[in-house]
Amino acid sequence: MTRTNLDRYTQAIDYIKQNIDLTLADRLSQKAGTSKELLGKAISLQGGGFWSTGTPGHHKALRALLLCQQVYLRPPVYHMDKAKDGSEAKNYFKTKGEEQVKEAIRSYTQKSNVTLEDFAQAALKITDPAKPFNELTRMRSDMGFGGITNCYGAVKMWLFNSGC
């Protein structure tokens, strides 16, 4: 069954509502505005060989992650177009499980009840601060590295890793 662009967009929003976070789904919907058709086209998995790999749940999760990236990692929200055509994220998460993709989506949410101890532990777990930070594949559980080049970058990484 072929999906329309609007079907893909709606499916991604519904997946986030049902499996991740209502607030994130609402924010994505607000930021999408009248671009729902374009976003639906941008999160298509067609041509990526997904017909032979993954489950329907994995595909829905990946479209939801791609939606987050298309909204948050492109202008006007982000200073440059990091999301591009989504191929880097598609290739990286193609062989990952649905739970790993959901973990990546949760990087776009704020954890509830983050404590000062959580923040401190996130700082302590960075063992290779200079290793690059890839916004397209990074998950909060990837604590060993951070792309930190200065004090400001270190605080941003601690905030991200702790869930703030």
DSSP file (Angstrom, degrees, kcal/mol; ACC not computed):
  #  RESIDUE AA STRUCTURE BP1 BP2  ACC     N-H-->O    O-->H-N    N-H-->O    O-->H-N    TCO  KAPPA ALPHA  PHI   PSI    X-CA   Y-CA   Z-CA
    1    1 A M              0   0    0      0, 0.0     2,-0.4     0, 0.0     0, 0.0   0.000 360.0 360.0 360.0 127.5    0.0    0.0    0.0
    2    2 A T        -     0   0    0      1,-0.0     2,-0.3     0, 0.0     0, 0.0  -0.686 360.0-145.3 -86.1 133.6    1.4    3.3   -1.0
    3    3 A R        -     0   0    0     -2,-0.4     2,-0.2     1,-0.0    -1,-0.0  -0.701  10.0-128.9 -95.6 148.8    1.2    6.1    1.5
    4    4 A T     >  -     0   0    0     -2,-0.3     4,-2.3     1,-0.1     5,-0.2  -0.477  30.6-106.1 -84.2 167.1    0.6    9.8    0.7
    5    5 A N  H  > S+     0   0    0      1,-0.2     4,-2.3     2,-0.2     5,-0.2   0.908 124.1  50.1 -59.3 -42.1    2.9   12.4    2.1
    6    6 A L  H  > S+     0   0    0      1,-0.2     4,-2.7     2,-0.2    -1,-0.2   0.876 107.6  54.4 -66.0 -36.8    0.2   13.5    4.5
    7    7 A D  H  > S+     0   0    0      2,-0.2     4,-2.7     1,-0.2    -2,-0.2   0.931 109.3  47.9 -59.8 -45.9   -0.3    9.8    5.6
    8    8 A R  H  X S+     0   0    0     -4,-2.3     4,-2.3     2,-0.2    -2,-0.2   0.931 113.1  47.5 -61.2 -47.0    3.4    9.5    6.4
    9    9 A Y  H  X S+     0   0    0     -4,-2.3     4,-2.3     1,-0.2    -2,-0.2   0.948 114.4  46.1 -59.4 -50.1    3.4   12.8    8.4
   10   10 A T  H  X S+     0   0    0     -4,-2.7     4,-2.7     1,-0.2    -1,-0.2   0.888 111.4  52.3 -62.2 -40.9    0.3   11.8   10.3
   11   11 A Q  H  X S+     0   0    0     -4,-2.7     4,-2.3    -5,-0.2    -1,-0.2   0.894 109.6  49.4 -62.6 -40.6    1.6    8.3   11.0
   12   12 A A  H  X S+     0   0    0     -4,-2.3     4,-2.1     2,-0.2    -2,-0.2   0.926 112.2  47.2 -65.8 -44.8    4.8    9.8   12.4
   13   13 A I  H  X S+     0   0    0     -4,-2.3     4,-2.5     1,-0.2    -2,-0.2   0.931 113.1  49.2 -62.2 -45.4    3.0   12.2   14.7
   14   14 A D  H  X S+     0   0    0     -4,-2.7     4,-2.5     1,-0.2     5,-0.2   0.886 108.6  53.5 -62.2 -39.0    0.7    9.5   15.9
   15   15 A Y  H  X S+     0   0    0     -4,-2.3     4,-2.4     2,-0.2     5,-0.4   0.927 110.3  46.9 -61.4 -44.6    3.7    7.2   16.6
   16   16 A I  H  X>S+     0   0    0     -4,-2.1     4,-2.2     1,-0.2     5,-1.6   0.912 112.6  50.1 -64.3 -42.2    5.3    9.9   18.8
   17   17 A K  H  <5S+     0   0    0     -4,-2.5    -2,-0.2     1,-0.2    -1,-0.2   0.915 118.5  37.9 -60.4 -43.7    2.0   10.5   20.6
   18   18 A Q  H  <5S+     0   0    0     -4,-2.5    -2,-0.2    -5,-0.2    -1,-0.2   0.764 132.3  21.3 -82.0 -26.7    1.5    6.8   21.3
   19   19 A N  H  <5S+     0   0    0     -4,-2.4    -3,-0.2    -5,-0.2    -2,-0.2   0.594 128.7  19.5-121.3 -14.7    5.0    5.8   22.0
   20   20 A I  T  <5S-     0   0    0     -4,-2.2     2,-0.3    -5,-0.4    -3,-0.2   0.696 110.2 -31.3-124.0 -72.8    7.2    8.7   23.0
   21   21 A D     >< -     0   0    0     -5,-1.6     4,-1.9     1,-0.1     5,-0.1  -0.900  28.6-148.2-166.3 124.5    5.7   12.0   24.3
   22   22 A L  H  > S+     0   0    0     -2,-0.3     4,-2.5     1,-0.2     5,-0.2   0.890 102.6  55.2 -63.3 -40.0    2.6   14.0   23.7
   23   23 A T  H  > S+     0   0    0      1,-0.2     4,-2.5     2,-0.2    -1,-0.2   0.912 107.4  49.4 -62.1 -42.9    4.4   17.4   24.2
   24   24 A L  H  > S+     0   0    0      2,-0.2     4,-2.6     1,-0.2    -1,-0.2   0.930 110.6  50.4 -61.4 -45.0    6.9   16.5   21.5
   25   25 A A  H  X S+     0   0    0     -4,-1.9     4,-2.3     1,-0.2    -2,-0.2   0.909 111.4  48.6 -60.0 -42.7    4.1   15.6   19.1
   26   26 A D  H  X S+     0   0    0     -4,-2.5     4,-2.3     2,-0.2    -1,-0.2   0.910 111.7  48.9 -64.4 -42.7    2.3   18.9   19.8
   27   27 A R  H  X S+     0   0    0     -4,-2.5     4,-2.6     2,-0.2    -2,-0.2   0.906 111.3  49.6 -64.8 -41.5    5.5   20.9   19.3
   28   28 A L  H  X S+     0   0    0     -4,-2.6     4,-2.2     2,-0.2    -1,-0.2   0.921 110.7  50.5 -62.3 -43.3    6.3   19.2   16.0
   29   29 A S  H  X S+     0   0    0     -4,-2.3     4,-1.4    -5,-0.2    -2,-0.2   0.909 111.7  48.1 -61.2 -42.7    2.7   19.8   14.8
   30   30 A Q  H  < S+     0   0    0     -4,-2.3     3,-0.3     1,-0.2    -2,-0.2   0.931 113.9  45.5 -63.7 -45.7    2.9   23.5   15.7
   31   31 A K  H  < S+     0   0    0     -4,-2.6    -1,-0.2     1,-0.2    -2,-0.2   0.797 106.0  61.3 -69.9 -28.3    6.3   23.9   14.0
   32   32 A A  H >< S+     0   0    0     -4,-2.2     3,-3.1    -5,-0.2    -1,-0.2   0.869  74.0 158.3 -66.2 -36.4    5.1   21.9   10.9
   33   33 A G  T 3< S-     0   0    0     -4,-1.4     3,-0.4     1,-0.3    -1,-0.2  -0.256  75.6 -13.4  51.9-120.7    2.4   24.5   10.2
   34   34 A T  T 3  S+     0   0    0      1,-0.2     3,-0.4    -3,-0.1    -1,-0.3   0.292 120.6  86.5 -94.8   9.1    1.5   24.2    6.6
   35   35 A S    <>  +     0   0    0     -3,-3.1     4,-2.8     1,-0.2     5,-0.2   0.165  48.7 114.6 -95.2  18.3    4.5   22.1    5.6
   36   36 A K  H  > S+     0   0    0     -3,-0.4     4,-2.6     1,-0.2    -1,-0.2   0.887  76.7  49.4 -58.8 -42.6    3.0   18.7    6.5
   37   37 A E  H  > S+     0   0    0     -3,-0.4     4,-1.9     2,-0.2    -1,-0.2   0.917 113.2  46.6 -63.1 -44.3    3.0   17.5    2.9
   38   38 A L  H  > S+     0   0    0      2,-0.2     4,-2.1     1,-0.2    -2,-0.2   0.901 113.3  48.8 -65.6 -41.3    6.7   18.5    2.4
   39   39 A L  H  X S+     0   0    0     -4,-2.8     4,-1.3     2,-0.2    -2,-0.2   0.904 108.8  53.7 -65.1 -40.7    7.6   16.9    5.7
   40   40 A G  H  < S+     0   0    0     -4,-2.6    -1,-0.2    -5,-0.2    -2,-0.2   0.881 110.0  47.6 -60.2 -38.7    5.8   13.7    4.8
   41   41 A K  H >< S+     0   0    0     -4,-1.9     3,-1.3     1,-0.2    -1,-0.2   0.897 108.7  54.9 -67.3 -40.4    7.7   13.5    1.6
   42   42 A A  H 3< S+     0   0    0     -4,-2.1    -1,-0.2     1,-0.3    -2,-0.2   0.728 106.5  51.3 -67.6 -22.8   11.0   14.1    3.4
   43   43 A I  T 3< S+     0   0    0     -4,-1.3    -1,-0.3    -3,-0.2    -2,-0.2   0.259  79.4 128.6-101.4  12.8   10.4   11.2    5.8
   44   44 A S    <   -     0   0    0     -3,-1.3    -3,-0.1     1,-0.1   -39,-0.0  -0.397  47.1-158.0 -65.5 142.9    9.7    8.6    3.1
   45   45 A L    > > +     0   0    0     -2,-0.1     3,-1.7     2,-0.0     5,-0.6   0.336  48.5 132.1-100.1   3.6   11.7    5.4    3.3
   46   46 A Q  T 3 5S+     0   0    0      1,-0.3    -2,-0.0     2,-0.1     0, 0.0  -0.272  70.3  18.2 -59.9 138.1   11.1    4.7   -0.4
   47   47 A G  T 3 5S+     0   0    0      1,-0.1    -1,-0.3     0, 0.0    -2,-0.0   0.462  98.0  99.8  82.3   0.7   14.2    3.7   -2.3
   48   48 A G  T < 5S-     0   0    0     -3,-1.7    -2,-0.1    42,-0.0    -1,-0.1   0.353  96.4-110.1-101.1   6.2   16.2    2.8    0.8
   49   49 A G  T > 5S+     0   0    0     -4,-0.1     3,-1.1     1,-0.1     4,-0.1   0.692  75.5 135.1  76.6  17.8   15.8   -0.9    0.7
   50   50 A F  G > < +     0   0    0     -5,-0.6     3,-1.0     1,-0.2    -4,-0.1   0.654  53.3  78.2 -76.3 -14.1   13.5   -0.9    3.8
   51   51 A W  G 3  S+     0   0    0      1,-0.2    -1,-0.2    -6,-0.1    -5,-0.0   0.766 101.6  40.7 -63.3 -22.4   11.1   -3.3    2.1
   52   52 A S  G <  S+     0   0    0     -3,-1.1     2,-0.3     1,-0.0    -1,-0.2   0.372 116.3  48.8-108.0   4.7   13.5   -6.1    3.0
   53   53 A T  S <  S+     0   0    0     -3,-1.0    42,-0.1    -4,-0.1    -1,-0.0  -0.987  89.2  17.4-143.9 152.4   14.5   -5.0    6.5
   54   54 A G  S    S-     0   0    0     -2,-0.3    43,-0.1     4,-0.1    41,-0.0   0.015  74.3 -86.5  80.1 172.0   12.9   -4.0    9.7
   55   55 A T     >  -     0   0    0      1,-0.1     4,-2.5     0, 0.0     5,-0.2  -0.667  38.6-101.8-110.3 167.3    9.4   -4.3   11.0
   56   56 A P  H  > S+     0   0    0      0, 0.0     4,-2.3     0, 0.0     5,-0.2   0.891 125.5  51.9 -56.9 -37.8    6.4   -2.0   10.5
   57   57 A G  H  > S+     0   0    0      2,-0.2     4,-2.5     1,-0.2     5,-0.2   0.903 108.5  50.2 -64.8 -41.0    7.0   -0.6   14.0
   58   58 A H  H  > S+     0   0    0      2,-0.2     4,-2.6     1,-0.2    -1,-0.2   0.912 110.6  49.9 -61.5 -43.7   10.7    0.0   13.2
   59   59 A H  H  X S+     0   0    0     -4,-2.5     4,-2.4     2,-0.2    -2,-0.2   0.909 111.3  48.2 -63.6 -43.0    9.7    1.9   10.0
   60   60 A K  H  X S+     0   0    0     -4,-2.3     4,-2.2     2,-0.2    -1,-0.2   0.919 112.1  49.5 -63.7 -42.5    7.2    4.0   11.9
   61   61 A A  H  X S+     0   0    0     -4,-2.5     4,-2.4     1,-0.2    -2,-0.2   0.916 110.5  50.3 -62.4 -42.7    9.7    4.8   14.5
   62   62 A L  H  X S+     0   0    0     -4,-2.6     4,-2.7     1,-0.2    -1,-0.2   0.902 109.4  50.2 -64.8 -40.9   12.3    5.8   11.9
   63   63 A R  H  X S+     0   0    0     -4,-2.4     4,-2.1     2,-0.2    -1,-0.2   0.895 110.2  51.5 -62.6 -38.1    9.8    8.1   10.1
   64   64 A A  H  X S+     0   0    0     -4,-2.2     4,-2.0     2,-0.2    -2,-0.2   0.910 110.9  47.4 -64.8 -41.7    9.1    9.7   13.5
   65   65 A L  H  X S+     0   0    0     -4,-2.4     4,-2.3     2,-0.2    -2,-0.2   0.925 110.8  51.3 -64.1 -44.1   12.8   10.2   14.1
   66   66 A L  H  X S+     0   0    0     -4,-2.7     4,-2.7     1,-0.2    -1,-0.2   0.864 107.2  54.4 -61.5 -35.3   13.3   11.7   10.6
   67   67 A L  H  X S+     0   0    0     -4,-2.1     4,-2.0     2,-0.2     5,-0.2   0.935 107.1  50.0 -63.2 -45.6   10.4   14.0   11.3
   68   68 A C  H  X S+     0   0    0     -4,-2.0     4,-3.1     1,-0.2     5,-0.3   0.925 113.5  46.4 -56.9 -44.8   12.1   15.3   14.4
   69   69 A Q  H  X S+     0   0    0     -4,-2.3     4,-2.1     1,-0.2    14,-0.3   0.892 110.0  52.3 -67.6 -39.7   15.3   15.9   12.5
   70   70 A Q  H  < S+     0   0    0     -4,-2.7    -1,-0.2    -5,-0.2    -2,-0.2   0.836 118.8  37.1 -65.3 -32.0   13.5   17.6    9.6
   71   71 A V  H  < S+     0   0    0     -4,-2.0     3,-0.5    -5,-0.2     6,-0.4   0.916 127.6  30.8 -84.4 -47.7   11.8   20.0   12.0
   72   72 A Y  H  < S+     0   0    0     -4,-3.1    -3,-0.2    -5,-0.2    -2,-0.2   0.669 117.0  51.7 -92.1 -17.2   14.6   20.6   14.6
   73   73 A L  S  < S+     0   0    0     -4,-2.1     9,-2.4    -5,-0.3    10,-1.4   0.000 102.3  63.5-112.4  30.0   17.8   20.2   12.5
   74   74 A R  S >> S-     0   0    0     -3,-0.5     4,-2.2     7,-0.2     3,-1.1  -0.961  90.9 -50.8-140.9 157.8   16.9   22.6    9.7
   75   75 A P  T 34 S+     0   0    0      0, 0.0     4,-0.1     0, 0.0    -2,-0.1  -0.412 113.8  34.0 -60.9 146.1   16.3   26.4    9.5
   76   76 A P  T 34 S+     0   0    0      0, 0.0    -4,-0.1     0, 0.0    -5,-0.1  -0.997 131.7  34.9 -90.6  -4.8   14.5   28.2   11.0
   77   77 A V  T <4 S+     0   0    0     -3,-1.1     2,-0.3    -6,-0.4    -5,-0.1   0.933 124.4  38.1 -74.5 -44.8   15.0   26.1   14.2
   78   78 A Y  S  < S-     0   0    0     -4,-2.2    -5,-0.1    -7,-0.2    -1,-0.0  -0.744  85.3-121.4-106.6 154.1   18.6   25.2   13.5
   79   79 A H  S    S+     0   0    0     -2,-0.3     2,-0.3    -4,-0.1    -1,-0.1   0.634  92.4  15.9 -73.7 -13.1   21.3   27.5   12.0
   80   80 A M  S    S-     0   0    0     -6,-0.0     2,-1.2     0, 0.0     3,-0.2  -0.934  90.8 -89.0-149.0 171.4   22.0   25.1    9.1
   81   81 A D        +     0   0    0     -2,-0.3    -7,-0.2     1,-0.2   -11,-0.1  -0.707  51.6 154.0 -90.3  92.8   20.5   22.1    7.3
   82   82 A K        +     0   0    0     -9,-2.4    -1,-0.2    -2,-1.2    -8,-0.2   0.801  69.9  58.2 -83.2 -32.6   21.9   19.1    9.2
   83   83 A A  S >  S+     0   0    0    -10,-1.4     3,-2.2   -14,-0.3     5,-0.2   0.859  74.0 161.7 -68.2 -36.7   19.0   16.8    8.4
   84   84 A K  T 3  S-     0   0    0    -11,-0.3    -1,-0.2     1,-0.3    -2,-0.1  -0.222  74.0 -22.1  48.7-130.9   19.4   17.1    4.6
   85   85 A D  T 3  S-     0   0    0    -42,-0.0    -1,-0.3     1,-0.0    -2,-0.1   0.403  88.3-115.3 -90.4   4.5   17.6   14.2    2.8
   86   86 A G  S <> S+     0   0    0     -3,-2.2     4,-2.6    -4,-0.1     5,-0.2   0.431  78.8 125.9  82.9  -1.7   17.7   12.0    5.9
   87   87 A S  H  >  +     0   0    0      1,-0.2     4,-2.8     2,-0.2     5,-0.2   0.854  68.5  54.0 -64.1 -35.4   20.0    9.4    4.3
   88   88 A E  H  > S+     0   0    0     -5,-0.2     4,-2.3     2,-0.2    -1,-0.2   0.948 113.5  41.6 -64.2 -46.6   22.6    9.5    7.0
   89   89 A A  H  > S+     0   0    0     -6,-0.2     4,-2.7     2,-0.2    -2,-0.2   0.904 114.6  52.4 -66.2 -40.7   20.0    8.7    9.7
   90   90 A K  H  X S+     0   0    0     -4,-2.6     4,-1.1     1,-0.2    -2,-0.2   0.943 112.2  44.9 -60.3 -47.3   18.3    6.2    7.5
   91   91 A N  H  < S+     0   0    0     -4,-2.8     4,-0.5    -5,-0.2    -1,-0.2   0.903 115.5  47.3 -64.8 -40.9   21.5    4.3    6.9
   92   92 A Y  H  < S+     0   0    0     -4,-2.3     3,-0.5    -5,-0.2    -2,-0.2   0.931 120.3  35.8 -66.4 -46.3   22.6    4.4   10.5
   93   93 A F  H >< S+     0   0    0     -4,-2.7     3,-0.7     1,-0.2    -1,-0.2   0.469  91.1  93.6 -90.6  -1.2   19.3    3.3   12.0
   94   94 A K  T 3< S+     0   0    0     -4,-1.1    -1,-0.2     1,-0.2    -2,-0.1   0.881  97.0  33.2 -58.1 -39.5   18.3    0.8    9.2
   95   95 A T  T 3  S+     0   0    0     -3,-0.5    -1,-0.2    -4,-0.5     2,-0.2   0.397 101.7  97.4-100.2   2.6   19.9   -2.1   11.1
   96   96 A K  S <  S-     0   0    0     -3,-0.7     2,-0.1     1,-0.1    -3,-0.0  -0.494  78.3-106.0 -85.4 161.0   19.1   -0.8   14.6
   97   97 A G     >  -     0   0    0     -2,-0.2     4,-1.8     1,-0.1     3,-0.3  -0.358  29.3-104.6 -82.1 166.3   16.0   -2.1   16.5
   98   98 A E  H  > S+     0   0    0      1,-0.2     4,-2.5     2,-0.2     5,-0.2   0.867 119.9  57.5 -57.7 -38.5   12.8   -0.1   17.1
   99   99 A E  H  > S+     0   0    0      1,-0.2     4,-2.1     2,-0.2    -1,-0.2   0.885 105.2  50.2 -63.6 -38.1   13.8    0.5   20.7
  100  100 A Q  H  > S+     0   0    0     -3,-0.3     4,-1.9     2,-0.2    -1,-0.2   0.888 110.6  49.6 -66.7 -37.9   17.1    2.2   19.7
  101  101 A V  H  X S+     0   0    0     -4,-1.8     4,-2.1     2,-0.2    -2,-0.2   0.913 109.9  51.2 -66.4 -41.1   15.2    4.4   17.3
  102  102 A K  H  X S+     0   0    0     -4,-2.5     4,-2.1     1,-0.2    -2,-0.2   0.882 107.4  53.8 -61.9 -37.7   12.8    5.3   20.0
  103  103 A E  H  X S+     0   0    0     -4,-2.1     4,-0.6     1,-0.2    37,-0.4   0.897 107.5  50.6 -62.7 -39.8   15.7    6.1   22.3
  104  104 A A  H >< S+     0   0    0     -4,-1.9     3,-0.9     1,-0.2    -2,-0.2   0.890 108.7  51.7 -65.1 -38.5   17.0    8.5   19.6
  105  105 A I  H >< S+     0   0    0     -4,-2.1     3,-2.3     1,-0.2    -2,-0.2   0.890 100.9  62.3 -64.0 -38.9   13.6   10.2   19.3
  106  106 A R  H >< S+     0   0    0     -4,-2.1     3,-1.9     1,-0.3    -1,-0.2   0.688  84.8  76.8 -62.8 -16.7   13.6   10.7   23.1
  107  107 A S  T << S+     0   0    0     -3,-0.9    -1,-0.3    -4,-0.6    -2,-0.2   0.692  89.8  58.1 -64.3 -16.7   16.7   12.9   22.6
  108  108 A Y  T <  S+     0   0    0     -3,-2.3    -1,-0.3    -4,-0.2     2,-0.3   0.337 101.0  71.5 -93.8   5.6   14.1   15.5   21.4
  109  109 A T  S <  S-     0   0    0     -3,-1.9     2,-0.5    -4,-0.1   -88,-0.0  -0.725  80.9-119.1-115.1 167.1   12.3   15.4   24.7
  110  110 A Q        -     0   0    0     -2,-0.3    54,-0.2    54,-0.1     2,-0.1  -0.926  28.8-127.0-105.5 128.9   13.0   16.6   28.2
  111  111 A K    >   -     0   0    0     52,-2.3     3,-0.5    -2,-0.5     2,-0.3  -0.428  26.3-119.0 -68.9 148.3   13.2   13.9   30.9
  112  112 A S  T 3  S+     0   0    0      1,-0.2    -1,-0.1    -2,-0.1    52,-0.0  -0.632  88.0  15.0 -86.9 150.3   11.0   14.6   33.9
  113  113 A N  T 3  S+     0   0    0     -2,-0.3     2,-0.3     1,-0.2    -1,-0.2   0.824  75.2 177.5  60.4  38.5   12.5   15.0   37.4
  114  114 A V    <   -     0   0    0     -3,-0.5    -1,-0.2    49,-0.1     2,-0.2  -0.573  15.1-154.8 -70.9 132.4   16.1   15.5   36.3
  115  115 A T     >  -     0   0    0     -2,-0.3     4,-1.9    47,-0.1     5,-0.1  -0.570  29.9-108.9-105.8 168.6   18.2   16.1   39.4
  116  116 A L  H  > S+     0   0    0      1,-0.2     4,-2.5     2,-0.2     5,-0.2   0.855 121.9  57.1 -61.5 -35.2   21.5   17.8   40.0
  117  117 A E  H  > S+     0   0    0      2,-0.2     4,-2.7     1,-0.2    -1,-0.2   0.897 103.9  51.7 -63.1 -41.1   23.0   14.3   40.6
  118  118 A D  H  > S+     0   0    0      2,-0.2     4,-2.1     1,-0.2    -2,-0.2   0.918 110.5  49.3 -59.6 -43.6   21.8   13.3   37.1
  119  119 A F  H  X S+     0   0    0     -4,-1.9     4,-1.6     2,-0.2    -2,-0.2   0.921 112.4  47.2 -62.0 -45.5   23.6   16.4   35.7
  120  120 A A  H  X S+     0   0    0     -4,-2.5     4,-1.9     1,-0.2    -2,-0.2   0.901 110.9  51.2 -65.1 -41.7   26.8   15.6   37.6
  121  121 A Q  H  X S+     0   0    0     -4,-2.7     4,-1.4     1,-0.2    -1,-0.2   0.870 106.1  55.5 -64.4 -36.5   26.8   11.9   36.6
  122  122 A A  H  < S+     0   0    0     -4,-2.1     4,-0.4     1,-0.2    -1,-0.2   0.893 108.1  49.4 -61.9 -38.8   26.4   13.0   32.9
  123  123 A A  H >< S+     0   0    0     -4,-1.6     3,-0.9     1,-0.2    -2,-0.2   0.884 109.6  51.2 -66.7 -38.9   29.5   15.1   33.2
  124  124 A L  H 3< S+     0   0    0     -4,-1.9    -1,-0.2     1,-0.2    -2,-0.2   0.761 101.7  61.5 -71.4 -24.7   31.5   12.3   34.8
  125  125 A K  T 3< S+     0   0    0     -4,-1.4     2,-0.8    -5,-0.1    -1,-0.2   0.551  75.7 101.6 -83.1  -7.0   30.6    9.8   32.1
  126  126 A I    <   +     0   0    0     -3,-0.9    18,-0.2    -4,-0.4    19,-0.2  -0.694  38.1 163.1 -81.4 113.8   32.2   11.7   29.2
  127  127 A T  S    S+     0   0    0     17,-1.1    18,-0.2    -2,-0.8    -1,-0.2   0.666  71.3  35.6-105.0 -21.5   35.5   10.0   28.6
  128  128 A D  B >   +a  145   0A   0     16,-2.8     3,-1.3     1,-0.1    18,-1.2  -0.688  65.1 173.7-132.5  79.4   36.4   11.4   25.2
  129  129 A P  T 3  S+     0   0    0      0, 0.0    19,-4.0     0, 0.0    18,-0.3   0.732  74.9  55.9 -64.0 -23.4   35.2   15.0   25.1
  130  130 A A  T 3  S+     0   0    0     17,-0.2     3,-0.1    16,-0.1    15,-0.1   0.635  76.5 110.8 -86.7 -12.7   36.8   15.8   21.7
  131  131 A K  S <  S-     0   0    0     -3,-1.3    16,-1.5    13,-0.1    15,-0.4  -0.397  82.5 -94.7 -62.5 136.7   35.1   13.0   19.7
  132  132 A P        -     0   0    0      0, 0.0     2,-0.6     0, 0.0    15,-0.2  -0.084  27.7-132.9 -58.4 149.4   32.5   14.6   17.4
  133  133 A F        -     0   0    0     13,-0.2     2,-0.7    14,-0.1     3,-0.1  -0.916  17.1-160.5-101.3 118.8   28.9   14.9   18.3
  134  134 A N    >>  -     0   0    0     -2,-0.6     4,-1.9     1,-0.1     3,-1.0  -0.887   6.3-163.9-105.9 108.8   26.6   13.8   15.5
  135  135 A E  T 34 S+     0   0    0     -2,-0.7    -1,-0.1     1,-0.2   -52,-0.0   0.733  86.6  57.7 -61.5 -23.7   23.1   15.2   15.9
  136  136 A L  T 34 S+     0   0    0      1,-0.1    -1,-0.2   -54,-0.1   -67,-0.1   0.721 122.0  19.4 -83.6 -21.7   21.7   12.7   13.4
  137  137 A T  T <4 S+     0   0    0     -3,-1.0    -2,-0.2   -45,-0.0    -1,-0.1   0.462  92.4 118.4-126.4  -4.9   22.8    9.5   15.2
  138  138 A R     <  -     0   0    0     -4,-1.9     2,-0.3   -34,-0.0   -31,-0.1  -0.416  36.4-175.3 -73.7 138.0   23.4   10.6   18.8
  139  139 A M    >   -     0   0    0     -2,-0.1     3,-1.7   -33,-0.1   -35,-0.1  -0.904  37.8-114.1-125.0 157.7   21.4    9.2   21.7
  140  140 A R  T 3  S+     0   0    0    -37,-0.4   -36,-0.1    -2,-0.3    -1,-0.1   0.790 114.6  64.1 -62.9 -26.3   21.6   10.1   25.4
  141  141 A S  T 3  S+     0   0    0      1,-0.2     2,-2.0     2,-0.1    -1,-0.3   0.654  78.6  88.6 -73.0 -13.2   23.0    6.7   26.2
  142  142 A D    <   +     0   0    0     -3,-1.7     3,-0.5     1,-0.2    -1,-0.2  -0.557  53.1 150.7 -81.1  75.7   26.1    7.5   24.1
  143  143 A M        +     0   0    0     -2,-2.0    -1,-0.2     1,-0.2   -16,-0.2   0.571  42.8  81.3 -90.1 -10.3   27.8    9.0   27.1
  144  144 A G  S    S+     0   0    0    -18,-0.2   -16,-2.8    -3,-0.2   -17,-1.1   0.650  97.5  26.6 -76.2 -14.3   31.5    8.4   26.4
  145  145 A F  B     +a  128   0A   0     -3,-0.5   -15,-0.1   -18,-0.2   -20,-0.0  -0.889  50.6 174.7-143.7 170.9   32.0   11.3   24.0
  146  146 A G        -     0   0    0    -18,-1.2   -13,-0.2   -15,-0.4   -16,-0.1   0.628  43.8-113.5-158.6 -10.2   30.7   14.7   23.3
  147  147 A G        +     0   0    0    -16,-1.5     2,-0.5   -19,-0.5   -17,-0.2   0.888  54.6 168.0  69.5  36.2   32.2   17.1   20.8
  148  148 A I        +     0   0    0    -19,-4.0    -1,-0.2   -17,-0.2    -2,-0.1  -0.751  18.0 159.5 -93.0 123.4   33.2   19.4   23.5
  149  149 A T        +     0   0    0     -2,-0.5     2,-0.3     1,-0.2    -1,-0.1   0.527  67.0   6.3-116.7 -11.8   35.6   22.2   22.5
  150  150 A N  S  > S-     0   0    0      1,-0.1     4,-2.0     0, 0.0    -1,-0.2  -0.926  86.4 -84.5-157.4 179.2   35.0   24.7   25.3
  151  151 A C  H  > S+     0   0    0     -2,-0.3     4,-2.2     1,-0.2     5,-0.2   0.883 124.4  53.8 -62.1 -40.0   33.3   25.2   28.7
  152  152 A Y  H  > S+     0   0    0      1,-0.2     4,-2.3     2,-0.2    -1,-0.2   0.928 109.2  48.8 -60.6 -45.3   30.0   26.2   27.0
  153  153 A G  H  > S+     0   0    0      1,-0.2     4,-2.2     2,-0.2    -1,-0.2   0.865 108.5  54.4 -62.3 -37.0   30.0   23.1   24.9
  154  154 A A  H  X S+     0   0    0     -4,-2.0     4,-2.5     2,-0.2    -1,-0.2   0.930 108.8  47.2 -63.6 -45.6   30.7   21.0   28.0
  155  155 A V  H  X S+     0   0    0     -4,-2.2     4,-2.5     1,-0.2    -2,-0.2   0.913 110.8  52.4 -63.9 -42.1   27.7   22.4   29.8
  156  156 A K  H  X S+     0   0    0     -4,-2.3     4,-2.5     1,-0.2    -1,-0.2   0.916 110.9  48.1 -58.0 -43.1   25.5   21.9   26.7
  157  157 A M  H  X S+     0   0    0     -4,-2.2     4,-3.1     2,-0.2     5,-0.3   0.909 110.8  50.0 -66.9 -41.7   26.6   18.2   26.6
  158  158 A W  H  X S+     0   0    0     -4,-2.5     4,-2.1     2,-0.2     6,-0.3   0.907 111.6  49.2 -63.0 -40.3   25.9   17.6   30.3
  159  159 A L  H  X>S+     0   0    0     -4,-2.5     5,-1.7     2,-0.2     4,-1.0   0.937 114.1  45.8 -62.5 -47.1   22.5   19.2   29.9
  160  160 A F  H ><5S+     0   0    0     -4,-2.5     3,-0.8     4,-0.2    -2,-0.2   0.959 114.9  45.6 -60.5 -53.1   21.7   16.9   26.9
  161  161 A N  H 3<5S+     0   0    0     -4,-3.1    -1,-0.2     1,-0.3    -2,-0.2   0.834 110.9  53.0 -63.5 -33.4   23.1   13.7   28.4
  162  162 A S  H 3<5S-     0   0    0     -4,-2.1    -1,-0.3    -5,-0.3    -2,-0.2   0.698 119.3-107.3 -77.0 -17.0   21.3   14.3   31.7
  163  163 A G  T <<5       0   0    0     -4,-1.0   -52,-2.3    -3,-0.8    -3,-0.2   0.417 360.0 360.0 107.5  -1.1   17.9   14.8   30.0
  164  164 A C      <       0   0    0     -5,-1.7    -4,-0.2    -6,-0.3    -5,-0.1   0.489 360.0 360.0 -73.1 360.0   17.5   18.5   30.4
